[in-house]
Amino acid sequence: MENKEKEYKKKGSWNETNLKTAVDLVLTKQMSLRQASVKYDIPKSTLHDKVASLNAGKEVSFVPKMGRFSKTFSPEYEELLVNHVKDLSNRCLPLMKKEFLKLAYDLAVALNIPHRFNCEKSAAGKHFYYDFMARHPDLSLRTPESMSMMRAVGFNKPQVDLFFINLDKLMTLYNFSPSNIYNCDETGVSCVQKHQKVIAPKTVRQVGKLTSAERGKNITILFCMSANGYFIPPFFVFPRQRMNDRLMINAPAQSIAMAQPKGWMNSDFFLQWMKHFTKFSHPSKENPVLLLLDGHSSHKTLDVINFCREHHIHLMSSPPHTTHKLQPLDRTFMKPFKNAYHEQCDMWMRANAGARITDYDIAGLVNGAYTKVARLEIAVSGFKCTGICPFNKNIFSDLDYLPADMTNIPLEKPGSSQSTSSIPKSTKNSTSGSSIDVVPNVVPDAVTDTIPMLPTDYVSEPANNSVPKSPTSAIPQLVTRTSCISQPSTSFSPEPSTSSTLVTRTSCISQPSTSFSPEPSTSSTLVTRTSCISQPSTSFSPEPSRSSTPNVVEIIQNLSPLPDAAKRRSIARKRKCEKSEILTSSPYKIAVEEKENEKKAKEAKKGVKKKFAVLEENEKQAKCRKEISAKKCVPKKTGQENSNTKTECVVCLEDYDEDWIQCCSCQGWAHEACADIPECSDAYICDHCNIF
């Protein structure tokens, strides 16, 4: 016979469900210990220990446990810790690795849980971190993207709801097809590219890569795409005084460019782009066009509105600071385009060693990136993920509004100057990816049907600025047990079990013990026990009362509190809140005309004041000239001097007659033209006196 290698069975490889079934069969005398062990592939010693513990009235865990070391936190505590980490991440304030390890240490100390953490550093170790991350694969260490406070607060439910209300009005009234729904947005490119990851030796501490300059000029590009994947040729704005045709060498076909000293988009350029847009979109009365854009001031001028109304183009602006969520171009096009552009710049620098990227090379690099990224699927997915086409006003969940809720700043009603609506006080639960409102002291009907006599102190009340537990932890579960005595035995645990599996058990214990365990049970099952006596007894394992055991959620939030911006803001905003608008509507046009008239009236008043100021200045200058002319005189000569001597100018030494002026120091005379003094000067000193 061939020698077969001995097969070693991996310890703890038995199934939890098989163990529960085997224990049930052994306890009900349907199968012996050995038969259950062989049939369900469970070690006999393990099965014997579980049965003996149950017969002794002890708590049993059906989860495999290897080694003599146990986890610091129970699964229930870890779940609460994971929920807190996820909630902070959804509020755009995630924890760093060092902060998380410090929180784990503080939580173990606050709950008096035995641990092996580093007491000197007051933080958990790397082994706890790696094990924790392995047990929760839905968490990972990531590099966050910067988000301004204005973006976090600006994307709130009232503003987004108003945007979709306006969009629904236009879609219902004109029934736009995907080919007639457009989105335009500006972005900036530079001759200094951002680098991607490269391959380099490990021994080198710093890896360098060439760029054209330290800082480059910003060239503005306006892109536009439709919901069916059609792209309008881009529009360039170069930071120059005059436009040069060489700047558009190798540019995308039929694109146009303008020059502006700072390279910014203004109302005149946007009006020219609207003419360019009309050329390719072909709007008409029978086939109107919807154009979605941001609320920049250059998009809201009266000339642009009148042009769009004449050419059957309907403009609609998005709420301020919401383009990262509501602009299709920002969602799916801009980032791939920037990556492709930087890749083109790297390839150009490698192909043209020693050369620099100038403004004349930008159009060709943009063409390479634009041709690569301007695809049908990018445009279609951009309009779909924003809920614009196909129309879906419920595309955003409450998790998307958590950064705005985090500030606890009263939300302003769109169009009002002061905030009148506030954030609801109901707490949001972000455990399962959706938001659940938890109303204090309210139990759903389904729960009241299952638990008819629920004590009031067992209903969880969310604290202020806190995140509630998972839905299973807020609803007590029913555990039916029967013992040999008529009095029911009660067992409390801080956190309820989440498993719905029932294990039937027979026992003839004369008096079960009542146990209180402050730490949550590690078992994930509910044990239903059937005894020799038919009289059942019920016991509940809901969240314990705050008076008897500590509230773990409150402890976690005290150690790592949720941010509250309302404490730093006691005065409401006085500036008017911007909102989403239909720019081509008659009410908005009337409002813009009123603003234009007010602006012209102010400019007229300024013009009148300027004229009066010029007149006053002219009067002052005339008065000054009179004073100077009074000081000027012609030198007087005696009859003898007239016949024999002549008066010479101390500057040009000539004696021809002109307007004379006398030096205050040497009393000499000089021609007024030679003296070259301002008309309003009080006195004249010749150059000879100034030197000596």
C-alpha positions as CSV (number, residue, x, y, z in Angstrom):
1,M,0.0,0.0,0.0
2,E,1.1,3.4,-0.7
3,N,2.0,5.6,2.2
4,K,-0.4,8.3,2.6
5,E,0.5,11.5,4.3
6,K,-1.3,12.0,7.5
7,E,-4.0,14.6,7.1
8,Y,-4.2,17.1,9.9
9,K,-7.6,18.6,10.6
10,K,-7.6,22.3,11.2
11,K,-8.8,23.1,14.7
12,G,-12.0,25.0,15.1
13,S,-13.2,24.2,11.6
14,W,-16.6,22.9,12.7
15,N,-19.7,24.8,11.8
16,E,-21.6,26.8,14.3
17,T,-25.0,25.5,13.0
18,N,-23.8,21.9,13.2
19,L,-22.8,22.4,16.8
20,K,-26.2,23.8,17.7
21,T,-27.9,20.9,16.0
22,A,-25.7,18.3,17.7
23,V,-26.2,19.8,21.1
24,D,-30.0,19.8,20.6
25,L,-30.0,16.2,19.6
26,V,-27.8,15.1,22.6
27,L,-29.9,17.1,25.1
28,T,-33.2,15.6,23.8
29,K,-31.7,12.1,24.0
30,Q,-32.2,11.5,20.2
31,M,-28.6,10.7,19.6
32,S,-25.6,9.8,21.7
33,L,-22.6,12.0,22.2
34,R,-20.3,9.8,20.0
35,Q,-22.9,9.5,17.2
36,A,-23.5,13.3,17.1
37,S,-19.7,13.9,17.1
38,V,-19.2,11.6,14.1
39,K,-22.2,12.7,12.1
40,Y,-21.6,16.5,12.4
41,D,-17.8,16.3,12.4
42,I,-17.4,18.0,15.8
43,P,-14.7,16.9,18.3
44,K,-16.2,14.8,21.0
45,S,-14.5,16.8,23.8
46,T,-15.9,20.0,22.4
47,L,-19.4,18.6,22.2
48,H,-19.1,17.2,25.7
49,D,-18.0,20.5,27.2
50,K,-20.9,22.4,25.6
51,V,-23.5,19.9,26.8
52,A,-22.0,19.9,30.3
53,S,-22.0,23.7,30.5
54,L,-25.6,23.8,29.5
55,N,-26.6,21.2,32.0
56,A,-24.8,23.2,34.7
57,G,-26.8,26.4,33.7
58,K,-23.8,28.2,32.4
59,E,-23.6,30.5,29.4
60,V,-22.4,28.8,26.3
61,S,-20.8,30.3,23.2
62,F,-21.2,28.4,19.9
63,V,-18.4,30.4,18.2
64,P,-15.1,28.6,17.9
65,K,-12.4,29.9,20.3
66,M,-8.8,29.1,19.8
67,G,-6.0,29.7,22.3
68,R,-6.1,30.9,25.8
69,F,-6.2,34.6,24.9
70,S,-9.6,36.2,24.4
71,K,-10.5,39.4,22.5
72,T,-10.5,42.6,24.5
73,F,-14.0,43.7,23.3
74,S,-17.0,41.5,22.8
75,P,-18.7,41.5,19.4
76,E,-21.4,43.8,20.6
77,Y,-18.9,46.4,21.9
78,E,-16.9,46.1,18.6
79,E,-20.1,46.7,16.7
80,L,-20.8,49.9,18.6
81,L,-17.2,51.0,18.0
82,V,-17.5,50.3,14.3
83,N,-20.8,52.2,14.1
84,H,-19.1,55.2,15.8
85,V,-16.2,55.1,13.3
86,K,-18.6,54.9,10.3
87,D,-20.7,57.7,11.7
88,L,-17.7,60.1,12.0
89,S,-16.6,59.1,8.5
90,N,-20.1,59.9,7.1
91,R,-19.9,63.3,8.8
92,C,-16.6,64.1,6.9
93,L,-14.6,63.9,10.2
94,P,-13.1,60.4,10.1
95,L,-10.7,59.2,12.8
96,M,-7.0,58.8,12.1
97,K,-5.3,55.5,13.1
98,K,-3.7,57.1,16.2
99,E,-7.0,58.5,17.3
100,F,-8.7,55.2,16.9
101,L,-6.1,53.3,19.0
102,K,-6.4,56.0,21.7
103,L,-10.2,55.6,21.6
104,A,-9.9,51.8,22.0
105,Y,-7.7,52.2,25.0
106,D,-9.9,54.8,26.7
107,L,-13.0,52.6,26.1
108,A,-11.3,49.6,27.7
109,V,-10.3,51.7,30.7
110,A,-13.7,53.3,31.1
111,L,-15.5,49.9,31.0
112,N,-12.9,48.3,33.3
113,I,-12.2,45.6,30.7
114,P,-8.9,43.6,31.1
115,H,-6.6,44.5,28.3
116,R,-3.0,44.2,27.1
117,F,-2.7,47.7,25.7
118,N,0.3,50.0,26.1
119,C,-0.4,52.0,29.3
120,E,2.6,54.3,28.7
121,K,1.3,55.5,25.3
122,S,-2.3,55.2,26.4
123,A,-3.1,53.5,23.1
124,A,-3.9,50.1,21.7
125,G,-1.2,48.2,19.9
126,K,-0.7,47.3,16.3
127,H,-1.8,43.7,16.8
128,F,-5.2,44.9,18.0
129,Y,-5.5,47.2,15.0
130,Y,-4.7,44.5,12.4
131,D,-7.0,42.0,14.1
132,F,-9.8,44.5,14.4
133,M,-9.4,45.5,10.7
134,A,-9.4,41.8,9.7
135,R,-12.6,41.2,11.6
136,H,-14.3,44.1,9.9
137,P,-13.3,44.1,6.2
138,D,-15.8,46.9,5.5
139,L,-13.3,49.3,7.2
140,S,-9.9,50.3,5.6
141,L,-7.2,52.9,6.0
142,R,-7.8,55.5,3.3
143,T,-6.5,58.9,2.3
144,P,-9.4,61.4,2.5
145,E,-10.2,64.1,0.0
146,S,-10.4,67.7,1.2
147,M,-13.9,69.1,1.5
148,S,-14.5,72.7,2.5
149,M,-16.9,73.6,5.2
150,M,-19.1,75.5,2.8
151,R,-19.5,72.4,0.6
152,A,-20.3,70.2,3.6
153,V,-23.0,72.7,4.9
154,G,-24.2,73.8,1.5
155,F,-25.4,70.3,0.4
156,N,-28.5,70.1,2.6
157,K,-31.9,68.6,2.0
158,P,-33.9,71.9,1.6
159,Q,-31.6,73.2,-1.1
160,V,-31.5,69.9,-2.9
161,D,-35.2,69.4,-2.7
162,L,-35.7,72.9,-4.2
163,F,-33.3,72.0,-7.1
164,F,-35.3,68.9,-7.9
165,I,-38.6,70.8,-7.6
166,N,-37.4,73.3,-10.2
167,L,-36.1,70.5,-12.4
168,D,-39.4,68.6,-12.2
169,K,-41.3,71.8,-13.2
170,L,-39.3,72.2,-16.4
171,M,-39.3,68.5,-17.2
172,T,-43.1,68.4,-16.8
173,L,-43.7,71.5,-18.8
174,Y,-41.3,70.9,-21.7
175,N,-40.7,67.2,-21.6
176,F,-37.0,67.5,-22.5
177,S,-35.4,64.5,-24.2
178,P,-31.9,63.3,-23.1
179,S,-30.4,64.9,-26.2
180,N,-31.7,68.3,-25.1
181,I,-30.4,68.3,-21.5
182,Y,-27.0,69.8,-21.2
183,N,-24.6,70.7,-18.4
184,C,-21.7,73.1,-18.6
185,D,-18.9,73.9,-16.2
186,E,-15.5,75.6,-16.1
187,T,-12.2,74.1,-15.0
188,G,-8.6,75.2,-15.0
189,V,-5.5,73.6,-16.4
190,S,-1.8,74.6,-16.0
191,C,1.5,73.9,-17.6
192,V,2.7,72.5,-14.3
193,Q,1.3,69.0,-14.1
194,K,0.6,66.8,-11.0
195,H,2.5,63.6,-10.9
196,Q,1.2,60.0,-10.6
197,K,3.0,57.1,-8.9
198,V,6.3,56.0,-10.6
199,I,8.6,53.1,-10.3
200,A,11.9,54.0,-8.6
201,P,14.6,52.3,-6.4
202,K,13.8,51.8,-2.8
203,T,17.1,53.1,-1.6
204,V,16.4,56.6,-2.9
205,R,14.7,58.7,-0.2
206,Q,13.3,61.4,-2.6
207,V,12.2,60.7,-6.2
208,G,12.0,63.7,-8.4
209,K,10.2,64.4,-11.7
210,L,10.6,67.4,-14.0
211,T,7.9,70.1,-14.4
212,S,7.9,73.2,-16.6
213,A,8.0,75.7,-13.7
214,E,7.3,76.1,-10.0
215,R,3.9,77.6,-10.6
216,G,2.0,77.8,-13.9
217,K,-0.6,80.1,-15.3
218,N,-4.3,79.1,-15.1
219,I,-6.0,78.5,-18.5
220,T,-9.8,78.3,-18.1
221,I,-11.7,75.7,-20.2
222,L,-15.5,75.5,-20.4
223,F,-16.9,72.0,-21.1
224,C,-20.4,71.0,-22.0
225,M,-22.1,67.6,-22.5
226,S,-25.6,66.3,-22.9
227,A,-27.4,63.4,-21.2
228,N,-27.1,61.2,-24.3
229,G,-23.3,61.6,-24.6
230,Y,-22.9,64.5,-27.0
231,F,-20.1,67.0,-26.2
232,I,-20.0,70.6,-27.3
233,P,-16.5,71.7,-28.5
234,P,-14.6,73.3,-25.5
235,F,-14.1,77.0,-25.0
236,F,-10.7,78.4,-23.9
237,V,-9.8,81.5,-22.0
238,F,-6.0,82.3,-22.1
239,P,-4.4,84.7,-19.6
240,R,-3.2,87.2,-22.2
241,Q,-3.9,90.7,-23.4
242,R,-4.3,89.7,-27.0
243,M,-5.3,86.5,-28.7
244,N,-2.9,84.7,-31.0
245,D,-3.9,82.0,-33.5
246,R,-0.9,80.0,-32.5
247,L,-2.4,79.2,-29.2
248,M,-5.0,77.0,-30.8
249,I,-2.6,74.7,-32.7
250,N,-3.7,71.1,-32.4
251,A,-6.8,72.2,-30.4
252,P,-10.0,70.1,-30.4
253,A,-12.0,70.5,-33.6
254,Q,-14.3,73.6,-33.8
255,S,-13.3,74.9,-30.4
256,I,-12.8,78.6,-29.9
257,A,-10.7,80.7,-27.6
258,M,-10.5,84.2,-26.0
259,A,-7.9,86.2,-24.2
260,Q,-8.3,87.8,-20.8
261,P,-5.5,89.3,-18.6
262,K,-6.2,86.9,-15.7
263,G,-7.6,84.0,-17.7
264,W,-11.0,84.2,-16.0
265,M,-14.5,83.7,-17.4
266,N,-16.7,86.8,-17.4
267,S,-20.2,87.7,-18.6
268,D,-19.1,88.9,-22.1
269,F,-17.2,85.6,-22.7
270,F,-20.1,83.5,-21.5
271,L,-22.4,85.3,-23.9
272,Q,-20.1,84.5,-26.7
273,W,-20.0,80.9,-25.6
274,M,-23.8,80.8,-25.5
275,K,-23.7,81.7,-29.2
276,H,-21.2,78.9,-29.7
277,F,-23.5,76.6,-27.8
278,T,-26.5,77.6,-29.9
279,K,-24.6,76.7,-33.0
280,F,-24.2,73.0,-32.0
281,S,-27.3,72.4,-29.9
282,H,-29.8,73.8,-32.4
283,P,-32.6,74.9,-30.0
284,S,-36.0,75.9,-31.4
285,K,-39.5,76.5,-30.2
286,E,-40.5,73.0,-31.0
287,N,-37.3,71.6,-29.6
288,P,-36.2,73.7,-26.6
289,V,-33.0,73.0,-24.7
290,L,-32.3,72.8,-20.9
291,L,-28.9,74.0,-19.7
292,L,-27.8,73.2,-16.1
293,L,-25.0,75.3,-14.7
294,D,-23.7,76.7,-11.4
295,G,-24.7,80.0,-9.9
296,H,-21.6,82.1,-10.9
297,S,-22.4,85.8,-11.5
298,S,-21.2,85.6,-15.1
299,H,-24.1,83.2,-15.9
300,K,-26.8,85.5,-14.5
301,T,-26.5,88.7,-16.5
302,L,-29.5,90.3,-18.2
303,D,-27.9,90.0,-21.7
304,V,-27.4,86.2,-21.2
305,I,-31.0,85.8,-20.0
306,N,-32.5,87.7,-22.9
307,F,-30.3,85.8,-25.4
308,C,-31.5,82.4,-23.9
309,R,-35.1,83.5,-23.9
310,E,-34.9,84.5,-27.6
311,H,-33.3,81.2,-28.6
312,H,-35.5,78.9,-26.5
313,I,-32.8,77.9,-24.1
314,H,-33.9,77.3,-20.5
315,L,-31.2,78.0,-17.9
316,M,-31.3,76.5,-14.4
317,S,-28.7,77.0,-11.7
318,S,-27.7,74.6,-9.0
319,P,-27.6,75.6,-5.3
320,P,-24.3,77.1,-4.1
321,H,-21.5,74.7,-3.0
322,T,-23.3,71.6,-4.4
323,T,-21.5,71.1,-7.7
324,H,-19.6,68.1,-6.3
325,K,-22.9,66.3,-6.0
326,L,-25.3,67.9,-8.5
327,Q,-23.1,68.6,-11.5
328,P,-22.7,65.7,-13.9
329,L,-19.4,67.1,-15.2
330,D,-17.9,67.2,-11.7
331,R,-19.2,63.7,-10.9
332,T,-17.8,61.7,-13.8
333,F,-15.8,63.9,-16.3
334,M,-13.5,66.4,-14.6
335,K,-11.4,64.0,-12.6
336,P,-10.7,61.5,-15.5
337,F,-10.0,64.5,-17.7
338,K,-7.4,66.0,-15.2
339,N,-5.7,62.6,-14.8
340,A,-5.5,62.2,-18.6
341,Y,-4.2,65.8,-19.0
342,H,-1.5,65.2,-16.4
343,E,-0.5,62.0,-18.2
344,Q,-0.3,63.8,-21.5
345,C,2.0,66.4,-19.9
346,D,4.3,63.7,-18.5
347,M,4.5,62.1,-21.9
348,W,5.2,65.5,-23.5
349,M,8.0,66.2,-21.0
350,R,9.6,62.8,-21.6
351,A,9.4,63.2,-25.4
352,N,10.7,66.8,-25.4
353,A,13.7,66.5,-23.1
354,G,14.9,69.9,-21.9
355,A,11.8,71.8,-23.2
356,R,9.1,73.5,-21.2
357,I,5.4,73.4,-21.7
358,T,4.1,76.9,-22.7
359,D,0.7,78.3,-23.5
360,Y,1.1,77.3,-27.1
361,D,1.3,73.6,-26.1
362,I,-1.8,73.6,-23.9
363,A,-4.4,73.2,-26.6
364,G,-2.7,70.1,-28.1
365,L,-2.4,68.5,-24.6
366,V,-6.0,69.2,-23.8
367,N,-7.0,67.7,-27.2
368,G,-5.3,64.4,-26.3
369,A,-6.9,64.2,-22.9
370,Y,-10.3,65.4,-24.2
371,T,-10.4,62.8,-27.0
372,K,-9.6,60.1,-24.5
373,V,-12.2,61.0,-21.8
374,A,-15.2,62.4,-23.8
375,R,-17.1,59.2,-24.1
376,L,-20.7,58.2,-24.1
377,E,-20.7,56.2,-20.9
378,I,-19.1,59.0,-18.9
379,A,-21.8,61.5,-19.9
380,V,-24.7,59.1,-19.4
381,S,-23.4,57.9,-15.9
382,G,-22.9,61.6,-14.9
383,F,-26.5,62.5,-15.4
384,K,-27.7,59.2,-13.9
385,C,-25.7,59.5,-10.6
386,T,-27.0,63.0,-10.0
387,G,-30.7,62.0,-10.5
388,I,-31.2,64.4,-13.5
389,C,-31.7,61.9,-16.3
390,P,-33.5,59.7,-15.7
391,F,-35.2,61.9,-13.1
392,N,-34.9,60.6,-9.6
393,K,-35.4,63.1,-6.8
394,N,-34.6,60.4,-4.2
395,I,-31.1,59.6,-5.5
396,F,-29.5,61.0,-2.3
397,S,-30.0,59.3,1.0
398,D,-29.8,60.8,4.5
399,L,-26.2,59.7,4.7
400,D,-25.3,62.2,2.0
401,Y,-26.8,65.0,4.2
402,L,-24.9,64.0,7.4
403,P,-22.1,66.5,6.9
404,A,-24.8,69.3,6.9
405,D,-26.5,67.7,10.0
406,M,-23.1,67.6,11.7
407,T,-22.9,71.3,12.0
408,N,-26.3,71.6,13.7
409,I,-26.7,75.0,12.2
410,P,-30.3,76.0,11.5
411,L,-30.9,75.6,7.9
412,E,-32.1,78.7,6.0
413,K,-35.2,78.6,3.9
414,P,-34.1,79.2,0.3
415,G,-34.6,82.8,-0.5
416,S,-34.9,84.0,3.1
417,S,-32.3,86.2,4.7
418,Q,-32.5,84.5,8.1
419,S,-32.6,80.9,9.1
420,T,-36.0,79.8,10.2
421,S,-35.8,76.0,10.0
422,S,-33.6,73.8,12.1
423,I,-32.2,70.3,11.9
424,P,-34.6,67.7,13.3
425,K,-33.8,66.4,16.7
426,S,-34.3,62.8,15.7
427,T,-31.1,60.9,15.6
428,K,-29.8,59.3,12.4
429,N,-28.5,55.7,12.4
430,S,-25.9,55.0,9.7
431,T,-25.2,51.4,10.5
432,S,-26.6,49.6,7.5
433,G,-26.0,52.4,5.0
434,S,-29.4,54.0,5.4
435,S,-30.8,56.5,7.8
436,I,-33.2,55.5,10.6
437,D,-35.0,58.0,12.7
438,V,-35.1,57.0,16.3
439,V,-38.0,58.7,18.2
440,P,-37.6,58.6,22.0
441,N,-40.1,56.6,24.0
442,V,-41.8,55.3,20.8
443,V,-42.0,51.6,20.1
444,P,-43.3,50.3,16.7
445,D,-46.4,48.3,16.4
446,A,-44.5,45.2,15.4
447,V,-42.4,45.4,18.6
448,T,-45.4,45.9,20.9
449,D,-47.0,42.8,19.4
450,T,-44.0,40.7,20.3
451,I,-43.3,42.3,23.7
452,P,-46.7,43.3,25.3
453,M,-45.2,44.4,28.6
454,L,-42.2,46.5,27.8
455,P,-40.8,48.6,30.7
456,T,-40.4,52.2,29.8
457,D,-36.8,52.4,31.0
458,Y,-35.9,49.7,28.5
459,V,-36.6,52.0,25.5
460,S,-33.5,53.7,24.4
461,E,-33.4,57.4,24.4
462,P,-30.8,58.9,22.1
463,A,-28.7,61.6,23.9
464,N,-28.1,65.0,22.3
465,N,-25.7,64.9,19.4
466,S,-25.4,61.1,19.7
467,V,-25.7,58.2,17.3
468,P,-28.1,55.5,18.4
469,K,-27.4,51.8,18.3
470,S,-28.2,49.5,15.6
471,P,-31.9,48.7,15.1
472,T,-31.5,45.3,16.7
473,S,-30.0,46.8,19.8
474,A,-32.9,49.2,20.2
475,I,-35.6,46.5,20.1
476,P,-35.5,43.9,22.9
477,Q,-35.8,40.3,21.8
478,L,-37.8,37.6,23.4
479,V,-36.1,34.7,25.1
480,T,-38.4,31.9,26.3
481,R,-37.0,29.6,29.0
482,T,-38.6,27.1,31.3
483,S,-37.1,25.9,34.6
484,C,-38.2,23.4,37.2
485,I,-39.5,26.1,39.6
486,S,-42.5,28.2,39.1
487,Q,-40.6,31.5,39.6
488,P,-39.1,32.8,36.3
489,S,-35.4,33.2,36.2
490,T,-34.2,36.5,34.8
491,S,-30.9,37.1,33.1
492,F,-29.8,40.5,32.0
493,S,-27.1,41.4,29.6
494,P,-26.0,44.9,28.4
495,E,-26.5,44.2,24.8
496,P,-29.1,41.9,23.2
497,S,-28.2,39.0,21.1
498,T,-28.6,39.4,17.4
499,S,-29.1,35.8,16.3
500,S,-32.6,34.4,15.7
501,T,-31.6,30.7,16.1
502,L,-33.4,28.8,18.8
503,V,-31.9,25.7,20.6
504,T,-34.4,23.5,22.4
505,R,-33.1,22.2,25.7
506,T,-34.4,19.8,28.4
507,S,-33.3,20.0,31.9
508,C,-34.4,19.0,35.4
509,I,-32.5,21.5,37.4
510,S,-34.3,22.3,40.6
511,Q,-33.4,26.0,40.9
512,P,-31.8,28.0,38.1
513,S,-29.5,30.8,39.1
514,T,-30.1,34.4,38.3
515,S,-27.0,36.0,36.8
516,F,-26.1,39.5,35.9
517,S,-23.3,40.0,33.4
518,P,-22.2,43.7,32.9
519,E,-20.2,42.7,29.9
520,P,-22.2,41.6,26.8
521,S,-22.4,37.9,26.1
522,T,-20.1,36.6,23.3
523,S,-22.8,34.1,22.3
524,S,-24.8,34.9,19.2
525,T,-27.7,32.7,20.0
526,L,-31.0,32.7,21.9
527,V,-31.6,29.5,23.9
528,T,-35.1,28.3,24.4
529,R,-35.2,25.9,27.2
530,T,-38.0,23.3,27.7
531,S,-38.2,21.6,31.1
532,C,-40.2,18.9,32.8
533,I,-42.7,21.5,33.9
534,S,-45.0,22.9,31.3
535,Q,-45.4,26.3,32.9
536,P,-43.2,28.7,30.9
537,S,-41.4,31.8,32.2
538,T,-40.3,34.7,30.1
539,S,-37.2,36.9,30.6
540,F,-36.0,39.8,28.6
541,S,-32.5,40.7,27.5
542,P,-32.9,44.3,26.3
543,E,-30.5,47.1,26.9
544,P,-30.1,47.5,30.6
545,S,-31.3,50.5,32.6
546,R,-28.8,53.3,32.8
547,S,-29.0,53.2,36.6
548,S,-27.6,49.6,36.8
549,T,-25.1,49.3,33.9
550,P,-23.1,51.9,31.9
551,N,-24.4,53.0,28.5
552,V,-21.6,52.1,26.1
553,V,-22.8,54.5,23.4
554,E,-22.6,57.4,25.8
555,I,-19.2,56.4,27.0
556,I,-17.9,56.2,23.4
557,Q,-19.4,59.6,22.6
558,N,-17.9,61.2,25.7
559,L,-14.5,59.8,24.7
560,S,-14.8,60.8,21.1
561,P,-17.6,63.4,20.9
562,L,-19.5,64.2,17.7
563,P,-18.7,67.8,16.5
564,D,-21.3,70.5,17.3
565,A,-20.9,73.7,15.3
566,A,-23.9,75.3,16.9
567,K,-21.9,76.1,20.0
568,R,-19.6,78.3,17.8
569,R,-22.4,80.1,16.0
570,S,-25.0,82.1,18.0
571,I,-25.9,84.7,15.4
572,A,-27.8,83.8,12.2
573,R,-26.5,84.8,8.8
574,K,-27.4,88.3,7.7
575,R,-26.3,87.7,4.1
576,K,-29.0,86.4,1.8
577,C,-28.9,82.7,1.1
578,E,-28.5,81.7,-2.6
579,K,-30.6,78.9,-4.0
580,S,-31.4,77.1,-7.2
581,E,-33.1,79.3,-9.7
582,I,-34.7,79.0,-13.2
583,L,-32.7,81.8,-14.7
584,T,-34.9,82.2,-17.8
585,S,-38.1,82.5,-15.9
586,S,-40.0,85.8,-15.9
587,P,-39.8,86.5,-12.1
588,Y,-36.1,86.0,-12.1
589,K,-35.7,88.2,-15.2
590,I,-37.7,91.0,-13.6
591,A,-35.5,90.7,-10.5
592,V,-32.4,91.0,-12.6
593,E,-33.8,94.0,-14.4
594,E,-34.5,95.7,-11.1
595,K,-30.9,95.1,-10.0
596,E,-29.6,96.4,-13.3
597,N,-31.7,99.6,-12.9
598,E,-30.5,100.1,-9.4
599,K,-27.0,99.6,-10.5
600,K,-27.4,102.2,-13.3
601,A,-29.0,104.7,-10.9
602,K,-26.0,104.3,-8.6
603,E,-23.6,104.8,-11.4
604,A,-25.5,107.9,-12.5
605,K,-25.3,109.4,-9.0
606,K,-21.6,108.6,-9.0
607,G,-21.2,110.3,-12.4
608,V,-22.9,113.5,-11.1
609,K,-20.7,113.5,-8.0
610,K,-17.7,113.1,-10.2
611,K,-18.7,116.0,-12.4
612,F,-19.1,118.2,-9.3
613,A,-15.7,117.1,-8.0
614,V,-14.1,118.0,-11.4
615,L,-15.7,121.4,-11.3
616,E,-14.4,122.0,-7.8
617,E,-11.0,120.9,-8.8
618,N,-11.0,123.3,-11.8
619,E,-12.0,126.2,-9.5
620,K,-9.2,125.4,-7.1
621,Q,-6.7,125.3,-9.9
622,A,-8.0,128.6,-11.4
623,K,-7.7,130.3,-8.0
624,C,-4.2,129.0,-7.6
625,R,-3.2,130.4,-11.0
626,K,-4.5,133.8,-10.0
627,E,-2.5,133.8,-6.9
628,I,0.7,132.8,-8.8
629,S,0.1,135.5,-11.5
630,A,-0.3,138.1,-8.8
631,K,3.2,137.2,-7.4
632,K,4.7,137.4,-10.9
633,C,6.0,140.8,-12.0
634,V,8.3,142.4,-14.5
635,P,11.6,143.8,-13.1
636,K,11.5,147.6,-12.9
637,K,14.4,149.5,-14.4
638,T,15.5,153.1,-14.0
639,G,15.9,155.4,-17.0
640,Q,19.7,155.1,-16.7
641,E,19.5,151.3,-16.5
642,N,17.2,151.2,-19.5
643,S,19.8,152.9,-21.6
644,N,22.9,151.2,-20.4
645,T,22.1,147.7,-18.7
646,K,19.9,144.7,-19.5
647,T,18.3,142.2,-17.2
648,E,19.6,138.7,-17.8
649,C,18.0,135.4,-16.9
650,V,19.9,133.6,-14.2
651,V,19.2,130.3,-15.9
652,C,19.7,130.9,-19.7
653,L,21.6,134.2,-19.3
654,E,19.4,135.8,-22.1
655,D,17.7,139.1,-21.9
656,Y,14.7,138.7,-24.2
657,D,11.4,139.8,-22.7
658,E,9.1,137.1,-21.3
659,D,7.2,136.4,-18.2
660,W,9.7,136.8,-15.3
661,I,9.9,135.4,-11.8
662,Q,12.2,136.5,-9.0
663,C,14.3,134.2,-6.8
664,C,13.4,134.5,-3.2
665,S,17.0,134.0,-2.1
666,C,19.3,136.0,-4.3
667,Q,16.6,138.3,-5.7
668,G,17.7,137.4,-9.2
669,W,15.3,137.2,-12.1
670,A,14.5,134.2,-14.4
671,H,12.2,133.4,-17.2
672,E,9.2,131.5,-16.1
673,A,9.7,129.0,-18.8
674,C,13.4,128.5,-17.8
675,A,12.5,128.1,-14.1
676,D,10.1,125.2,-14.9
677,I,8.1,125.4,-11.7
678,P,4.5,124.2,-11.1
679,E,1.8,126.8,-11.4
680,C,0.7,126.4,-7.8
681,S,4.1,126.8,-6.1
682,D,4.3,129.5,-3.5
683,A,8.0,130.6,-4.0
684,Y,10.8,130.1,-6.4
685,I,14.5,129.4,-5.6
686,C,16.9,129.3,-8.5
687,D,19.3,126.3,-9.1
688,H,22.3,128.3,-8.1
689,C,20.9,129.0,-4.6
690,N,19.8,125.4,-4.2
691,I,23.3,124.2,-4.9
692,F,25.3,126.7,-2.9
